[in-house]
C-alpha cells in the first residue's frame, strides 16, 4: 500500500496528468470515455481533450440495468450483482478503447468514474423526516482499478452529500474552474436525460454562480418514443415536430409541484418518468390525445422548463451567452422551441469555449479527479472563499492492488 500512496504523491507533483473521464447517462447508450491531459489544479487548471468515444453497451447489459434503474422496489440480488457487473463492463470497455487508441494502461494516471446512477433521492423529494439526501451509483471503483490496473477515483456524489449537498449537479466545479469569472454573463446548458445549467454572472465569484437541475431534458421524450414508436429516440425531434401542442397537457405538466421549488434544485428519472406522466393524465382527466401530440407537447414541456429557469436567474438575457452540451443539443426541434420561449437565439455549443459538447460531462469528472489528487488550496484559503466548493476534494481512491 505504501508504494501506491507514493505513486499518488508522485502524480500530484507531475506537471500534467492523463486522466480517463467516464460518464454513463440515463439513456444507457454506452460509456462516454474522454482521455484528458490535465495540468495544474484549482484556478490554474487546464484541460486538453486528446480522444473521445462512446463505447456502446451490449443489449443484455442494458436490459439488466433497466431492471433496477429508477425503480422504487428492486431485488437486492439484482442490485448487488449490478454493482460488480457495471464495474466489470466499464473496465472491459476501457481496456478495449485504450487498445483501439494504441494506449497502454501504464500511460494513464487516473480513471475518473462517475458510475451509473440507479436512484437519486434528495430530501425535498422523499420528504421522510430525519432522513438525509441520498443518491446511488453502481460500478464499484475497486473492481475497475483491479481490472484495468489504473488508480480509479469514484463516488463523487457521495462526498458532495456528505458535505451537505444533494449530490447533483456537479458540473458547477469543473465549469467554474475552467470558465468562471468571464467578462460576459454565461449559461452553460447541458441537456441530457435531465437538463441542468450553470449560470455565471459577469466576473462571478463562486458564491454568485447558480448551478441547478431544471427538469426533464430527453428522458420523457426518449421513454415515450421507445414505448410508442419502437425507436431509441426522436432523431432531430422530427416525430415531435409532426404533432401539435396540447394546451391542457402542457398546463398540467407545468403545474407539477417540482416547479414550485426554488433554484438550485435536483431531480432524476426516479421522479420524471412514464409513471409520472400516466399520473398526470389520470389526475387531470386527460384523454384521447394522439401519440404525436403527446410527444410534441413533451418536447415543448422540456423547452419551457429550460427557458423559464434561465429567465429566472438572469436580468440581462439579451447579453448572456448561452452554450449547449449533452445529447439534447442534437434535437433541432427542441432547440428551436427553447429559442422560441426565450425569444432569442442560442449561441452554439460549448465548443466555443474549448469544451467538446459530447465529451463535456466526462471531462468535468476528469477535472474533479484531478482536484482530488492535485489541489493545493489549504484550509485558510478555503475558508476565505466563504464556500465549501470547489475546494472540497470529491471522490474515493481505489488502487489496483
C-alpha positions in Angstrom: 0.0 0.0 0.0 2.9 2.4 0.7 4.1 2.1 -2.9 0.5 3.0 -4.1 0.4 6.1 -1.8 3.8 7.1 -3.1 2.6 6.8 -6.6 -0.4 9.1 -5.8 2.1 11.6 -4.3 4.2 11.5 -7.4 1.1 12.0 -9.6 0.2 15.1 -7.6 3.5 16.7 -8.5 3.6 15.9 -12.2 3.2 18.9 -14.5 0.2 17.2 -16.1 -1.8 14.0 -15.8 -3.5 11.7 -18.3 -7.0 11.1 -16.9 -9.8 9.0 -18.4 -13.1 10.7 -17.5 -16.1 8.3 -17.6 -19.8 9.2 -17.8 -22.7 6.8 -18.2 -26.0 8.6 -18.6 -29.6 7.5 -18.2 -30.1 6.8 -21.9 -27.8 3.8 -21.4 -26.4 4.2 -24.9 -22.9 3.4 -23.7 -20.0 4.6 -21.7 -18.5 8.0 -22.6 -14.7 7.8 -22.3 -12.7 11.1 -22.5 -8.9 11.0 -22.5 -7.9 14.3 -21.0 -4.5 15.8 -20.4 -5.0 17.9 -17.3 -2.4 20.3 -15.9 -2.4 22.5 -12.9 -5.2 22.5 -10.3 -7.7 24.9 -8.8 -7.9 28.1 -10.9 -4.8 27.1 -12.8 -6.5 24.0 -14.2 -6.2 23.5 -17.9 -7.6 20.5 -19.8 -7.0 19.2 -23.3 -9.2 16.5 -24.8 -6.9 14.0 -26.6 -9.5 11.4 -27.6 -13.2 10.7 -27.0 -15.6 7.9 -27.8 -18.9 6.4 -26.6 -18.4 2.7 -26.2 -21.7 1.0 -26.8 -23.3 -1.2 -24.2 -24.4 -4.8 -25.2 -28.2 -5.2 -25.2 -28.2 -7.7 -22.3 -26.3 -5.3 -20.1 -28.8 -2.5 -20.9 -31.7 -4.8 -20.0 -30.0 -5.9 -16.8 -29.6 -2.2 -15.8 -33.2 -1.3 -16.6 -34.4 -4.0 -14.2 -33.0 -1.8 -11.4 -32.8 1.7 -12.8 -35.1 4.4 -11.2 -37.3 1.8 -9.6 -38.5 2.1 -6.0 -38.7 -1.7 -5.5 -35.9 -4.0 -6.8 -34.4 -7.3 -5.9 -31.5 -7.0 -3.6 -29.7 -9.7 -5.6 -30.1 -7.7 -8.9 -28.8 -4.5 -7.3 -25.8 -6.3 -5.6 -24.8 -8.0 -8.8 -25.2 -4.9 -10.9 -22.7 -3.0 -8.8 -20.0 -5.5 -9.9 -21.3 -6.2 -13.4 -21.3 -2.5 -14.2 -17.7 -2.1 -13.0 -16.6 -5.1 -15.0 -18.4 -3.8 -18.1 -16.8 -0.4 -17.7 -13.3 -1.9 -17.2 -13.7 -4.1 -20.2 -14.8 -1.1 -22.4 -11.9 0.9 -21.1 -9.3 -1.8 -21.9 -10.8 -2.2 -25.4 -10.8 1.5 -26.0 -7.3 2.0 -24.9 -6.1 -0.8 -27.2 -8.0 0.9 -30.0 -6.3 4.2 -29.3 -2.9 2.5 -29.2 -2.5 3.3 -25.5 -1.5 1.1 -22.6 -2.8 1.2 -19.0 0.7 2.3 -17.8 0.3 5.6 -19.7 -2.9 6.5 -17.9 -2.5 8.2 -14.5 -6.1 8.1 -13.3 -9.6 7.0 -14.1 -12.4 9.3 -13.0 -15.5 7.1 -12.9 -19.0 8.6 -12.4 -20.6 5.1 -12.3 -24.2 4.5 -13.3 -26.9 6.4 -11.3 -29.6 4.0 -10.2 -31.6 6.2 -7.9 -31.4 9.8 -6.8 -33.4 10.8 -3.8 -32.8 14.3 -2.2 -34.8 15.2 0.9 -37.0 17.5 -1.0 -38.2 14.5 -3.0 -38.5 11.7 -0.4 -39.8 14.1 2.4 -39.1 11.5 5.1 -38.5 13.2 8.4 -35.0 12.9 9.8 -33.6 11.2 6.7 -30.8 12.7 4.6 -30.2 13.5 0.9 -29.3 10.3 -0.9 -28.1 9.1 -4.2 -26.8 5.7 -5.5 -24.4 5.0 -8.3 -23.3 1.4 -9.2 -20.0 0.4 -10.7 -17.5 -0.1 -7.9 -14.2 1.7 -8.3 -12.2 -1.1 -6.7 -13.2 -3.5 -9.4 -12.4 -1.0 -12.2 -9.0 -0.4 -10.7 -8.2 -4.1 -10.3 -9.3 -4.9 -13.9 -7.6 -2.0 -15.6 -4.5 -1.7 -13.4 -5.2 2.1 -13.2 -5.8 4.1 -10.0 -9.6 4.9 -10.0 -11.4 7.8 -8.4 -15.2 7.2 -8.0 -18.2 8.0 -5.7 -18.0 11.7 -6.5 -21.6 12.4 -5.5 -21.3 10.8 -2.0 -18.7 13.3 -1.0 -21.0 16.1 -2.1 -23.8 14.7 0.0 -21.5 14.2 3.0 -20.8 17.9 2.9 -24.4 19.0 2.9 -25.2 18.9 -0.9 -27.7 16.9 -2.8 -25.2 15.0 -4.9 -26.1 17.0 -8.0 -25.5 18.8 -10.2 -21.7 18.5 -10.0 -21.0 20.5 -13.2 -20.5 23.7 -11.2 -17.0 22.9 -10.0 -15.4 22.0 -13.4 -17.4 24.7 -15.1 -16.2 27.3 -12.7 -12.6 26.2 -12.6 -12.4 26.3 -16.4 -14.7 29.2 -17.4 -15.5 31.2 -14.2 -15.0 35.0 -13.9 -15.8 35.5 -17.6 -16.2 39.1 -19.0 -19.6 38.2 -20.2 -22.5 36.6 -18.4 -22.8 33.0 -19.5 -25.2 30.0 -19.2 -23.7 26.5 -19.8 -26.7 24.4 -20.6 -26.4 20.6 -20.6 -29.4 18.7 -21.9 -29.1 15.0 -21.0 -31.9 12.9 -19.6 -32.3 15.7 -17.1 -31.5 19.3 -18.2 -29.2 21.3 -16.0 -27.1 24.5 -16.3 -24.5 26.7 -14.7 -25.2 30.4 -14.8 -22.2 32.8 -14.4 -22.9 36.5 -13.9 -20.2 38.7 -15.3 -16.9 38.2 -13.4 -18.8 35.9 -10.9 -17.4 34.6 -7.6 -18.2 31.0 -6.8 -21.0 32.1 -4.5 -22.7 34.0 -7.3 -22.9 31.0 -9.6 -26.2 29.2 -9.9 -25.9 25.5 -10.9 -29.1 23.6 -11.0 -31.2 20.8 -12.5 -34.1 22.3 -14.4 -36.3 19.3 -15.0 -36.6 16.7 -17.8 -34.4 17.1 -20.8 -34.5 14.0 -23.0 -35.8 11.4 -20.5 -39.6 11.7 -21.0 -39.3 12.0 -24.8 -36.9 9.1 -25.1 -39.0 6.8 -22.9 -42.2 7.7 -24.8 -40.6 7.2 -28.2 -39.2 3.8 -27.1 -42.6 2.7 -25.8 -44.9 4.1 -28.6 -42.7 4.3 -31.7 -40.2 1.5 -31.2 -37.2 3.8 -31.7 -34.4 4.6 -29.2 -35.1 8.4 -29.5 -36.7 11.0 -31.7 -33.9 11.9 -34.1 -33.8 15.7 -34.6 -37.2 15.9 -32.9 -38.8 15.1 -36.3 -41.7 13.0 -34.8 -42.5 15.6 -32.2 -42.5 18.3 -34.9 -45.2 16.4 -36.8 -47.6 16.8 -33.8 -49.3 19.8 -32.1 -49.0 21.1 -28.6 -51.9 20.1 -26.4 -52.7 23.1 -24.2 -54.4 21.0 -21.4 -51.5 18.6 -21.2 -48.7 21.2 -21.1 -50.6 23.2 -18.5 -50.9 20.1 -16.3 -47.2 19.2 -16.8 -46.0 22.7 -15.8 -48.3 22.8 -12.7 -46.3 20.0 -11.0 -45.1 20.8 -7.5 -41.5 20.3 -8.6 -41.5 23.6 -10.4 -42.6 25.5 -7.3 -39.2 24.6 -5.7 -36.6 27.4 -5.6 -33.4 27.1 -7.5 -31.0 25.4 -7.2 -32.8 22.0 -7.2 -32.0 18.5 -8.3 -34.1 15.7 -9.7 -33.8 12.5 -11.8 -35.7 9.8 -13.7 -36.9 8.4 -10.4 -39.3 11.4 -10.5 -39.8 12.3 -14.1 -40.7 9.0 -15.9 -43.6 7.4 -17.7 -45.4 6.6 -14.4 -45.3 10.3 -13.6 -46.7 11.1 -17.0 -49.5 8.5 -16.5 -50.4 10.1 -13.2 -50.6 13.5 -14.8 -53.1 12.1 -17.3 -55.3 10.4 -14.7 -55.2 13.3 -12.2 -56.2 15.8 -14.9 -58.7 13.6 -16.7 -56.8 13.9 -20.0 -57.9 11.5 -22.7 -57.8 11.0 -26.5 -54.6 12.7 -27.2 -52.6 11.3 -30.2 -49.2 10.0 -29.5 -47.8 12.5 -31.9 -49.3 15.4 -30.0 -48.2 13.9 -26.7 -44.6 13.8 -27.9 -44.8 17.3 -29.4 -46.1 18.5 -26.0 -43.3 16.7 -24.1 -40.8 18.5 -26.4 -42.3 21.9 -25.7 -42.5 21.0 -22.0 -38.8 20.4 -21.8 -38.1 23.6 -23.7 -40.3 25.6 -21.4 -38.7 24.2 -18.3 -35.3 25.2 -19.6 -36.4 28.6 -20.8 -38.3 29.5 -17.6 -35.4 28.5 -15.4 -32.8 30.5 -17.4 -35.1 33.6 -17.4 -35.4 33.3 -13.6 -31.7 33.7 -12.9 -30.7 36.5 -15.3 -31.8 40.1 -15.5 -30.0 40.6 -18.8 -30.9 37.7 -21.1 -30.0 39.6 -24.3 -26.4 40.0 -23.2 -26.0 36.5 -21.7 -24.1 33.9 -23.7 -26.0 30.5 -23.8 -23.9 27.5 -24.8 -25.1 23.9 -25.2 -23.8 20.5 -24.4 -25.3 17.0 -24.0 -27.2 14.8 -26.4 -30.2 17.2 -26.4 -28.3 19.8 -28.4 -28.8 17.5 -31.5 -32.6 17.7 -31.1 -33.2 20.5 -33.6 -36.9 20.8 -32.7 -36.1 21.1 -29.0 -33.5 23.8 -29.6 -35.9 25.7 -31.8 -38.6 25.6 -29.1 -36.1 26.8 -26.4 -35.2 29.7 -28.6 -38.9 30.4 -29.1 -39.6 30.5 -25.4 -36.5 32.6 -24.7 -37.4 34.9 -27.6 -33.8 34.9 -28.7 -31.3 32.5 -30.4 -28.8 30.4 -28.5 -25.1 30.9 -29.0 -23.9 27.5 -30.2 -22.2 24.8 -28.2 -19.6 24.6 -25.5 -17.1 24.1 -28.3 -16.9 27.9 -28.4 -15.0 27.8 -25.1 -13.0 24.7 -25.9 -15.2 22.0 -24.4 -16.5 19.3 -26.7 -20.3 19.2 -26.2 -20.4 15.4 -26.4 -17.4 14.9 -24.1 -18.0 17.7 -21.6 -19.6 15.7 -18.8 -16.9 13.1 -18.9 -14.2 15.8 -19.0 -15.7 17.5 -15.9 -15.3 14.3 -13.9 -11.7 14.1 -15.0 -11.3 17.6 -13.6 -12.8 16.5 -10.2 -10.4 13.6 -10.0 -7.5 16.0 -10.8 -8.7 18.2 -8.0 -8.7 15.4 -5.5 -5.1 14.5 -6.4 -3.5 17.9 -7.2 -5.4 20.7 -5.4 -3.1 22.7 -3.2 -5.7 25.0 -1.5 -5.2 25.0 2.2 -7.8 25.3 4.9 -7.3 29.1 5.4 -7.7 29.8 1.7 -10.8 27.6 1.6 -12.4 29.4 4.5 -11.6 32.8 3.0 -13.6 31.8 -0.1 -16.8 31.7 2.0 -17.7 28.5 0.3 -17.0 24.8 0.7 -16.7 24.5 -3.0 -14.9 23.9 -5.3 -12.2 23.2 -2.8 -13.8 20.1 -1.3 -11.9 17.1 -2.8 -14.5 14.7 -4.2 -14.3 11.0 -4.7 -12.9 7.8 -3.3 -9.5 6.5 -4.4 -9.2 2.8 -5.4 -5.7 1.3 -6.1 -5.2 -1.6 -8.5 -3.6 -3.7 -5.7 
